[in-house]
Amino acid sequence: MCAATTNVTGFNKSKEDFIWTIKRATSDRKSDAHAELYHCLLKMFIDADTNKDGLVSKASFSKLIDMAASVPRMYGYAPTDADLYKTEGEKDKAMQNMFDSMDLKNTGVVTFDEWYRFCMENIAAKAATIEAHPILDHGNKAEYLQFLKTAVKPGTPEHVEMFWYLTELFTESDSNKDGIITKRAFANIMDKVFETPNKLGLVHPDEGMYEKDEDKKAAFQDALFKADNPVGDEKMTLDEWILFAMEKVFKK
């Protein structure tokens, strides 16, 4: 979400994953997506804090807003200054009004908690109007199947969307944040990846994917994990997960 153009270190996302991330970040504040957004907002704030005292002055406030606005603008979700303001005076007035709405303590400066609160309220309102992964989350059975046929083909926009989706599932299951998921986490990630197919009533050729008996389901998933873990170290890396999901789940 933080872009290179803002001089803030952050992540580079496709439009689809950007949408998914901000929706997750605003709906679940314990999620990795929220932690990512939090740090993105913090880095912007620190960059605009010229005195490095934990405060942003009126003089630096416009810079802070410009950094924040540059991110949704990259994806077409925010108008440019030229579209918003006819003159510099009009922009200055808007900045003053925004600053006053944020400066709840009337101190003449903005604190990080005020900046964070303002951003979360506005991002949540915007995120509510945007559909995350329209087909993955909201498409019907036929649309989803058509999406999968293209998503398993590298080089397609659908493949990029699926890649980011699978990557997000992986990072959420990577509890130690070491780039690896364990056999225990594998069961959880498999349940998540089948949420949409289950919702749409799709049946996978491997019946064990839908096993109702928890013990049999665990045994099946254990066998799957071991089959794709030839080293036998009970660990799965991101590339192994992407390959497994594409080949063993979605291509079938």
Secondary structure, 3 states (H helix, E strand, C coil): CCCHHHCCCCCCCCHHHHHHHHHHHHHCCCCHHHHHHHHHHHHHHHHHCCCCCCEEEHHHHHHHHHHHHHHHHHCCCCCCHHHHCCCHHHHHHHHHHHHHHHCCCCCCEEEHHHHHHHHHHHHHHHHCCCCCCHHHHHCCHHHHHHHHHHHCCCCCHHHHHHHHHHHHHHHHHCCCCCCEEEHHHHHHHHHHHCHHHHHCCCCCCCHHHHCCCHHHHHHHHHHHHHHCCCCCCCEEEHHHHHHHHHHHHHCC
